[in-house]
Amino acid sequence: MSQTFHPAASPSIAASTGSVVNWLFVDLNSYFASVEQQVRPELRGRPVAVVPMMADTTCCIAASYEAKAVGVKTGTMVGDAKKMCPGIVLVEGRHELYTEFHHRIVEAVESCVPVTSVQSIDEMACRLMGRERPLLAAMELGRKVKERIKERVGECLRSSVGLATNRYLAKVASDMEKPDGLVALPLDILPEALRSLTLRDLPGIGARTEKRLNDQGIHTMEQLMALNSEQVGKLWGSVLGERLWHWLQGEDFDMSETEHLKSLSHQHVLAPEMRNEEKAWAVAHKLLHKAAMRLRSNGLWAGSIGLAVGFAVPRGENVPVSRFGVPTRGWHGELRLNECRDNPTLIAALRRLWDSRPAGNEYGHPYFIGVHLNHLVPDRHHSLSLFDALEGEQSRSKLLVAMDQLNNKYGMSTIAPATMLAAYKSAPTRIAFHSIPELF
């Protein structure tokens, strides 16, 4: 379905200032479930949920539109999904398959228009140039992109395309009509279109941010849009608020100097047979190995490292229940680092965190491990230390590059620390939701 909320019907109106757009945003609908339905025809037309593992105590990480129709969505507990939809088909997620399809989709889009930025495994943004920018031309290009994905990748791969004057609003537009939508937000209809949305329709506004806005008397988009940039900045308590205000006015500006990942993380729910200290440490080590490879491949340096451990406790105790349905006590620790990205330094820091975790019968066995690299800076902003110029450090950097190249080509277990051996099968590569996917 195509929408512009726009009365224009002629090229002369489409060429007016208010009917020119700068960005085309592609969002694949129910991506993981749609890929499974594409490669397994017997799943087409049936409710499907993609899960991290076959257990009722975990949650759905994706659902087909047939499953969504009865209330199953991302985050729904598997046990609840079975009750809501007795005929639901559960499929264990396959990172490599979704990554392969991702690259095929990028190629399909680029056969129509260059991809400027891959936002996640199922989202990408394209800057429009010249004759692509008038509204009617951009709408036709959006239709072409959607059809090309179906033709070259698969009929089950439906996408929603958003068009707007900046990338943020193009993302908003892509969410306004799902599945299989095509929506444009040119400047001349922007205020009217935005007032029809809720606060939660804006990317970056989740439950906590919405509550904070509500506490400040902001409950509707109309109230938010009535504020000036300084007021919105105060609401957010950071430059992000002012930036959002300018985006909502339709302004387009380059953020290339500040746009880089601010954190990297990998998490894993341990299978029952892995819930002991030795094997949990092996999984933590493997998660760090994966995060460090991503750190280097993105040209980043870490300023801190964090470790999160969830401890399973017997049911009946007065403790919170995790989103995986497990009664748990949680712990998190973090260490500041001199900017680094080499394995030995990161592993030593992770070991210090691991050794500082709480112990004792009241904490039970580890069931969840998360490793986070934070305060990331790109190469261009990295502060050199006296050690960076040492011959040994330079040799170690070259060795890490060679190891990463081998692991990227032949699989991440090709060259890895021996302490990770127990974790190879336990912590397979999971789906990369919010990063440019890599095949490792």
C-alpha positions in Angstrom: 0.0 0.0 0.0 1.3 3.5 -0.9 0.6 6.6 1.2 1.8 10.2 1.0 -1.0 12.0 2.9 -0.5 14.4 0.0 -3.0 15.8 -2.6 -0.3 16.1 -5.3 -1.2 14.4 -8.5 0.9 16.2 -11.1 4.7 16.5 -11.8 4.5 20.2 -11.3 3.3 19.8 -7.7 5.7 16.9 -7.1 8.6 19.1 -8.1 7.7 21.8 -5.6 9.9 22.5 -2.6 7.6 20.7 -0.2 7.4 17.6 -2.4 11.1 16.7 -2.5 12.6 14.0 -0.3 16.2 13.1 0.5 16.1 9.6 1.9 14.6 6.2 1.2 14.5 3.8 4.1 13.9 0.0 3.7 12.6 -2.1 6.5 12.1 -5.8 6.0 8.8 -7.1 7.5 9.0 -9.9 10.1 12.4 -10.6 8.6 13.6 -13.7 10.4 10.3 -15.5 10.1 9.9 -14.4 6.5 13.3 -15.9 5.6 12.3 -19.2 7.2 9.0 -19.2 5.2 11.0 -18.5 2.1 13.4 -21.4 2.4 10.7 -23.7 3.9 7.6 -23.5 1.7 5.7 -25.7 4.2 5.8 -22.8 6.7 4.1 -20.3 4.3 0.7 -19.1 5.6 1.3 -20.7 9.0 2.1 -19.0 12.3 5.9 -19.1 12.9 8.0 -18.0 15.8 11.8 -17.8 15.6 13.4 -18.7 19.0 17.0 -18.7 20.4 16.5 -22.3 21.7 13.8 -24.9 22.0 12.6 -24.2 25.5 9.3 -22.8 26.9 11.2 -20.6 29.3 12.9 -18.5 26.5 11.2 -15.9 24.4 10.3 -15.4 20.7 12.8 -13.2 18.9 10.6 -12.9 15.8 7.1 -13.8 14.7 5.4 -14.2 11.3 2.4 -12.0 10.5 0.2 -15.1 11.0 1.5 -15.4 14.5 1.3 -11.6 15.1 -2.4 -11.8 14.2 -3.1 -13.7 17.4 -0.9 -11.6 19.6 2.5 -13.4 19.4 5.3 -10.8 19.1 9.0 -10.3 19.8 9.5 -10.9 23.5 6.5 -13.2 24.0 7.5 -16.2 26.2 7.5 -19.4 24.2 5.2 -21.1 26.7 2.7 -18.3 26.4 3.0 -18.3 22.6 2.0 -22.0 22.5 -1.1 -21.2 24.6 -2.1 -18.2 22.4 -1.5 -20.1 19.2 -1.6 -23.9 19.6 -0.6 -24.5 16.0 2.5 -22.2 16.1 5.7 -23.6 14.5 8.9 -22.9 16.5 12.1 -22.5 14.5 15.5 -22.1 16.1 17.2 -19.0 14.8 19.9 -19.3 12.2 22.3 -16.4 12.1 24.2 -17.5 9.0 21.0 -17.9 7.0 19.7 -14.5 7.9 23.1 -12.9 7.2 23.2 -14.5 3.8 19.8 -13.2 2.9 20.8 -9.8 4.3 23.6 -9.5 1.8 21.3 -10.6 -1.1 18.8 -8.0 -0.1 21.5 -5.3 0.0 22.5 -6.3 -3.6 18.8 -6.2 -4.7 18.4 -2.7 -3.3 21.7 -1.5 -4.8 20.5 -2.6 -8.2 18.0 0.3 -7.9 19.8 2.9 -5.6 23.0 2.8 -3.7 22.8 1.9 0.0 24.2 4.6 2.1 24.0 3.0 5.5 23.0 -0.4 6.8 21.1 0.3 10.0 20.6 -3.3 11.1 20.3 -6.8 9.6 16.8 -5.9 8.3 17.0 -2.1 7.8 19.0 0.1 5.4 18.9 3.7 4.3 19.6 5.3 0.9 20.4 8.9 0.2 18.5 10.1 -2.9 20.3 12.4 -5.4 19.2 14.6 -8.3 16.2 13.2 -10.3 15.5 10.7 -7.5 14.4 13.4 -5.1 11.1 14.7 -6.5 8.2 12.9 -4.7 6.7 11.1 -7.7 10.1 9.8 -8.8 11.0 8.7 -5.3 7.7 6.9 -4.9 8.3 5.0 -8.1 11.8 4.2 -6.9 10.4 2.8 -3.7 8.0 0.5 -5.6 10.9 -0.6 -7.7 13.0 -1.5 -4.6 10.2 -3.5 -3.1 9.6 -5.5 -6.3 13.3 -6.1 -6.9 13.6 -7.6 -3.4 10.8 -10.0 -4.2 12.2 -10.9 -7.6 15.8 -11.4 -6.6 15.5 -12.6 -3.0 12.1 -14.2 -2.6 8.4 -13.7 -2.7 8.1 -14.0 1.1 10.4 -11.1 1.7 8.0 -8.2 2.0 9.3 -4.8 2.9 8.1 -1.4 4.0 9.7 1.7 2.4 9.7 5.2 3.9 10.5 8.4 2.1 11.3 11.7 3.8 13.6 14.7 3.9 15.9 13.1 6.6 16.8 9.6 7.5 15.1 9.6 10.9 11.7 10.6 9.3 12.2 8.1 6.6 12.5 5.4 9.3 9.3 6.8 10.9 7.5 6.6 7.5 8.6 3.0 7.0 6.9 2.0 10.3 3.6 3.7 9.5 2.2 1.1 7.1 3.1 -2.6 7.7 3.4 -5.0 6.1 4.4 -4.1 2.6 3.9 -0.3 2.9 5.2 2.7 1.0 4.8 6.0 2.8 6.2 9.4 2.1 6.5 12.3 4.5 7.3 15.4 2.4 7.6 18.7 4.2 4.3 20.2 3.3 2.3 17.5 5.1 4.8 16.7 7.8 3.2 18.5 10.8 -0.2 17.0 10.1 1.2 13.5 9.6 3.3 13.6 12.8 0.4 14.8 14.9 -1.4 11.5 14.0 1.3 9.5 15.7 1.9 8.5 19.3 5.1 9.2 21.2 6.0 5.6 21.0 5.9 5.7 17.2 9.1 7.7 17.2 12.3 5.6 17.1 14.2 6.0 20.3 11.2 6.6 22.5 10.6 3.4 24.6 8.6 2.8 27.7 11.1 4.6 30.0 11.4 7.7 27.8 7.7 7.9 27.3 7.2 7.8 31.1 9.7 10.6 31.6 8.0 12.7 29.0 4.6 12.0 30.6 6.0 13.0 34.0 6.9 16.4 32.4 3.4 16.8 31.0 4.1 15.6 27.5 1.5 12.9 26.4 0.9 13.6 22.7 2.9 14.4 19.6 1.1 17.7 19.4 2.4 18.7 22.8 5.9 17.6 21.9 5.9 19.5 18.6 4.7 22.7 20.3 8.0 22.9 22.2 11.1 24.6 20.8 14.5 23.0 20.4 15.9 24.2 23.8 12.8 22.8 25.6 13.1 19.4 23.9 16.8 19.4 24.8 16.0 19.9 28.4 13.4 17.2 28.3 16.0 14.7 27.1 18.8 16.1 29.2 21.2 15.9 26.3 21.9 17.0 22.8 19.8 14.1 21.5 16.7 16.0 22.3 17.7 19.1 20.3 18.7 16.8 17.4 15.3 15.1 17.5 13.6 18.5 17.4 15.5 19.4 14.2 14.7 16.1 12.6 11.0 16.5 13.4 11.1 19.8 11.5 12.4 17.9 8.5 15.9 19.2 8.6 18.7 17.0 7.1 22.2 17.2 8.4 25.3 15.0 8.2 26.3 13.1 11.3 29.2 11.2 9.8 31.7 12.6 12.3 29.8 11.4 15.3 28.0 8.3 13.9 29.7 5.2 15.2 28.7 2.4 17.6 28.8 3.5 21.2 28.8 0.0 22.6 29.0 -3.6 21.6 27.5 -6.6 23.4 27.0 -10.3 23.1 24.7 -12.3 25.4 23.8 -15.9 25.8 21.3 -17.9 27.9 23.1 -21.1 29.0 21.7 -24.5 28.4 21.1 -26.5 31.6 24.2 -28.6 31.1 26.4 -25.4 30.8 25.2 -23.9 34.1 28.4 -24.3 36.1 31.3 -22.0 36.7 33.8 -23.6 34.3 31.5 -23.7 31.3 29.9 -20.3 32.0 33.4 -18.8 32.0 34.1 -20.5 28.7 31.0 -18.9 27.2 31.9 -15.5 28.6 35.3 -15.9 27.0 33.8 -16.8 23.6 31.4 -13.8 23.8 34.3 -11.5 24.4 36.2 -13.1 21.5 33.2 -12.3 19.2 32.8 -8.7 20.5 36.6 -8.0 20.2 36.5 -9.1 16.5 33.5 -6.8 15.8 35.4 -4.0 17.7 38.4 -4.3 15.4 36.4 -4.8 12.2 34.5 -1.5 12.9 37.8 0.4 13.6 36.9 1.0 17.2 38.6 1.1 20.6 37.0 0.2 23.9 37.2 2.4 27.0 35.5 0.0 29.3 34.3 -3.6 29.6 31.2 -4.9 31.4 30.1 -8.4 32.5 26.5 -9.3 33.4 25.7 -12.6 35.1 22.2 -13.9 35.8 22.0 -16.5 38.5 19.1 -19.0 38.4 17.5 -19.6 41.8 14.8 -22.1 42.9 11.2 -21.2 42.0 9.3 -19.9 44.9 11.9 -17.5 46.2 11.0 -13.9 46.3 13.2 -12.7 43.4 12.4 -11.1 40.0 11.7 -13.3 37.1 13.7 -12.6 34.0 12.2 -12.1 30.5 13.3 -15.7 29.9 10.9 -16.9 32.6 13.7 -17.8 35.0 13.7 -16.6 38.7 17.0 -14.9 38.9 19.4 -12.7 40.8 21.4 -10.5 38.6 24.9 -9.0 38.9 26.8 -6.5 36.7 30.3 -5.2 36.9 32.3 -2.8 34.8 36.0 -1.8 34.5 37.4 1.3 32.8 40.2 0.7 30.4 42.9 2.6 28.6 41.5 2.6 25.1 42.3 -0.9 23.7 41.1 -3.6 21.4 43.7 -6.4 21.8 42.6 -9.7 23.1 45.1 -10.1 26.0 44.1 -6.8 27.6 40.4 -7.5 27.2 40.6 -11.1 28.5 42.6 -10.0 31.5 40.0 -7.4 32.3 37.2 -9.9 31.8 38.9 -12.3 34.2 39.1 -9.6 36.9 35.3 -9.0 36.5 34.6 -12.8 36.5 36.6 -13.2 39.7 34.7 -10.3 41.4 31.3 -11.8 40.7 29.2 -12.7 43.8 29.4 -16.3 45.0 27.5 -18.4 47.5 24.5 -20.7 47.6 22.1 -17.8 47.6 23.1 -16.8 44.1 22.6 -20.3 42.6 24.0 -21.3 39.2 24.8 -18.9 36.3 22.2 -19.2 33.6 22.8 -16.0 31.6 26.1 -14.3 30.5 26.5 -10.9 28.8 29.7 -9.2 27.8 29.7 -5.5 26.9 32.4 -3.2 25.4 31.5 0.4 26.1 32.8 4.0 25.7 33.8 3.1 22.2 35.8 5.6 20.1 36.7 5.4 16.4 40.3 5.2 15.1 40.2 9.0 14.2 39.5 9.9 17.9 41.8 7.3 19.5 44.3 8.7 22.0 47.7 7.1 21.4 49.6 5.8 24.4 53.3 5.5 24.9 53.0 1.7 24.3 51.3 2.0 20.9 54.7 2.8 19.3 56.5 -0.2 20.8 57.6 -2.9 18.4 56.0 -5.6 20.5 52.6 -3.8 20.4 52.8 -3.3 16.7 53.6 -7.0 16.1 50.7 -8.0 18.3 48.4 -5.7 16.3 49.5 -7.3 13.1 48.9 -10.8 14.6 45.4 -9.9 15.7 44.6 -8.6 12.1 45.9 -11.9 10.7 43.8 -14.0 13.2 40.7 -12.0 12.5 41.1 -12.5 8.7 41.4 -16.3 9.2 38.4 -16.4 11.5 36.3 -14.3 9.2 37.2 -16.5 6.3 37.0 -20.0 7.9 34.9 -19.4 11.0 35.5 -17.8 14.3 36.7 -21.1 16.0 39.6 -21.4 13.5 42.0 -19.6 15.9 40.8 -19.0 19.4 41.9 -19.4 23.0 41.8 -23.0 24.4 39.6 -21.8 27.3 36.8 -21.4 24.8 36.6 -25.0 23.7 33.8 -25.9 26.1 31.7 -23.1 24.6 31.8 -23.8 20.9 28.6 -25.7 20.7 26.9 -24.0 23.7 27.1 -20.4 22.4 26.6 -20.5 18.6 26.6 -17.2 16.7 23.3 -15.5 17.4 21.3 -13.1 15.3 22.9 -9.7 14.8 20.0 -7.4 15.3 21.6 -4.0 15.5 24.9 -4.3 13.8 26.1 -4.8 10.2 26.1 -8.6 10.1 29.2 -10.6 9.7 29.5 -14.3 9.0 31.2 -15.3 12.3 
